[in-house]
Amino acid sequence: MTHTNENERLAQRLLDDDTPFVKAVASLADRQEVVASENIYASNGMKLLNKGAYLSGHFYDHLVAHKLLKPIEQSLVASQAPCASTLVTLAHAECRRIPSLVPLMEQPDLLERMLGSLGGVKIPAPLGLRLAVMRDDRPKLFQHSLIVAMISVVLGVRAKLPIDELQALALASMFHDVGELCIAPELLADDHRLSDEERRYLFTHPITGFLMLRDFHDLPAGTAKAVLQHHERLDGSGYPNRIPAEQIIRVTRYLSVAEFVASLLEKNGADRRIGMKLRLNDAKFDRQAVALICQLLNDAESKSTQAMPGEQLMVGFSQVRMIFEGWSTFQRTLSPADKEGIAYLVERMGGLRAMVLEIGFDECRLQELIPMLESSDEVEVRTELSVLFDELMWQFRALSREIERKIFVQGWSLKPSRRKMFNQWLAIVRQFAGEPA
């Protein structure tokens, strides 16, 4: 048996023995709605869960005690599984938390172009559940994937990749380490020393991820293959299959460079040696992708985020609170049909609310920030809040323009009786974003 076949068998075994994933799904179900989209059966025909039933943590022992007829993610739907546009929003925000990436995120209309290109990509429900679990159970892995995805897409946009490759690059970047969900989290802990056998589990995660994605034929071409190849190198030194350069597709080449850069930035922050490290590994990476990322990072070196005055931050975040409170009040007046008509807006606002909560900022507790904002010693806190403030301005500016574009192209989807309140809310958004009233 060849080494490749052994790795494939191990990857399939990890995928079939889904105990870590089932445990994570059961844990997720205690924090958000996870519903059976069909009856769930054991391989012997025993019904374990009825269609429409809500999963909860106490189902874990019941589920792992049986071999399931189908992979569990094919039979469940998570209510808060992130869609493509939410992922773009979260990825943009996550990158802005790394100072050396902030200038890359400030390219004119970048967020709008990304939402236009990627926002409509459909993520199959089983993969959406995988992302929901990654976000809940492996937050560092989720954050890493967001950063890799955003760097990949910035590279792809700069390289003027065709839309199908850009979409494949974005999704492959987001799912490149999804195979790690089949590995017990304690094996991946920073303080755990991997045995040789455990290291094999880690080295097969690209294959496991590929097996998860390969049967979703609606994904952009090359998505699953790029996940499989993301640790391969042009000089044949990569893994899991040590394939030669001519077999490595272009999507993979950009993903590999983005993942390498993201890992260095996450470890070292603003590291001017990244360009040197890439050049020292010239034989391993695609030269065009390396040249582009070096150019982007060099362009960013002279720019940085400055701490805003505390009074200005207080005024700005008071407006943010008004935006979220106003949106919550407006939503309560809407019927299900109204919400369906502005589903894109409901989704975007939900994504922005999730973004600020994940960062650890709660605009409802704004008063607690006053002492720090007024203190001249809390420059670091004000700098971090300045990054968040800038990010929210970008996000709401893009949202305001998207609303205007949709009204212009599609007309109003709200009833006349709802428009006055909506326009009042939109005026607050435009004022905060610095857009004309």
RADARA-V292648 format. One record per residue. N is the residue number from 1. SS is DSSP state (@ for helix, = for strand, . for the rest). Layout:
# RADARA-V292648
n/ss
N/SS
N/SS
This chain:
# RADARA-V292648
n/ss
1/.
2/.
3/@
4/@
5/@
6/@
7/@
8/@
9/@
10/@
11/@
12/@
13/@
14/@
15/@
16/@
17/.
18/.
19/@
20/@
21/@
22/@
23/@
24/@
25/@
26/@
27/@
28/@
29/.
30/.
31/.
32/.
33/.
34/=
35/=
36/=
37/.
38/.
39/.
40/=
41/=
42/=
43/.
44/.
45/.
46/.
47/=
48/=
49/=
50/.
51/.
52/.
53/.
54/=
55/.
56/.
57/@
58/@
59/@
60/@
61/@
62/@
63/@
64/@
65/.
66/.
67/.
68/=
69/.
70/.
71/.
72/@
73/@
74/@
75/.
76/=
77/=
78/=
79/.
80/.
81/.
82/.
83/.
84/@
85/@
86/@
87/@
88/@
89/@
90/@
91/@
92/@
93/@
94/@
95/@
96/.
97/.
98/.
99/@
100/@
101/@
102/@
103/@
104/@
105/@
106/.
107/.
108/.
109/.
110/@
111/@
112/@
113/@
114/@
115/@
116/@
117/@
118/@
119/.
120/.
121/.
122/.
123/.
124/.
125/@
126/@
127/@
128/@
129/@
130/@
131/@
132/@
133/@
134/@
135/@
136/@
137/@
138/.
139/@
140/@
141/@
142/@
143/@
144/@
145/@
146/@
147/@
148/@
149/@
150/@
151/@
152/@
153/@
154/@
155/@
156/@
157/@
158/@
159/.
160/.
161/.
162/.
163/@
164/@
165/@
166/@
167/@
168/@
169/@
170/@
171/@
172/@
173/@
174/@
175/@
176/.
177/.
178/@
179/@
180/@
181/@
182/@
183/.
184/.
185/@
186/@
187/@
188/@
189/.
190/.
191/.
192/.
193/.
194/.
195/.
196/@
197/@
198/@
199/@
200/@
201/@
202/@
203/@
204/.
205/@
206/@
207/@
208/@
209/@
210/@
211/@
212/@
213/@
214/.
215/.
216/.
217/.
218/.
219/.
220/.
221/.
222/.
223/@
224/@
225/@
226/@
227/@
228/@
229/@
230/.
231/.
232/.
233/.
234/.
235/.
236/.
237/.
238/.
239/.
240/.
241/.
242/.
243/.
244/.
245/@
246/@
247/@
248/.
249/.
250/@
251/@
252/@
253/@
254/@
255/@
256/@
257/@
258/@
259/@
260/@
261/@
262/@
263/@
264/@
265/@
266/@
267/@
268/@
269/.
270/.
271/.
272/.
273/.
274/@
275/@
276/@
277/@
278/@
279/@
280/@
281/.
282/.
283/.
284/.
285/.
286/.
287/@
288/@
289/@
290/@
291/@
292/@
293/@
294/@
295/@
296/@
297/@
298/@
299/@
300/@
301/.
302/.
303/.
304/.
305/.
306/.
307/.
308/.
309/.
310/@
311/@
312/@
313/@
314/@
315/@
316/@
317/@
318/@
319/@
320/@
321/@
322/@
323/@
324/@
325/@
326/@
327/@
328/@
329/@
330/@
331/@
332/.
333/.
334/.
335/.
336/@
337/@
338/@
339/@
340/@
341/@
342/.
343/@
344/@
345/@
346/@
347/@
348/@
349/@
350/@
351/@
352/@
353/@
354/@
355/@
356/@
357/@
358/@
359/@
360/.
361/.
362/.
363/@
364/@
365/@
366/@
367/@
368/@
369/@
370/@
371/@
372/@
373/@
374/@
375/.
376/.
377/.
378/.
379/@
380/@
381/@
382/@
383/@
384/@
385/@
386/@
387/@
388/@
389/@
390/@
391/@
392/@
393/@
394/@
395/@
396/@
397/@
398/@
399/@
400/@
401/@
402/@
403/@
404/@
405/@
406/@
407/@
408/@
409/@
410/@
411/.
412/.
413/.
414/.
415/.
416/@
417/@
418/@
419/@
420/@
421/@
422/@
423/@
424/@
425/@
426/@
427/@
428/@
429/@
430/@
431/@
432/@
433/@
434/.
435/.
436/.
437/.
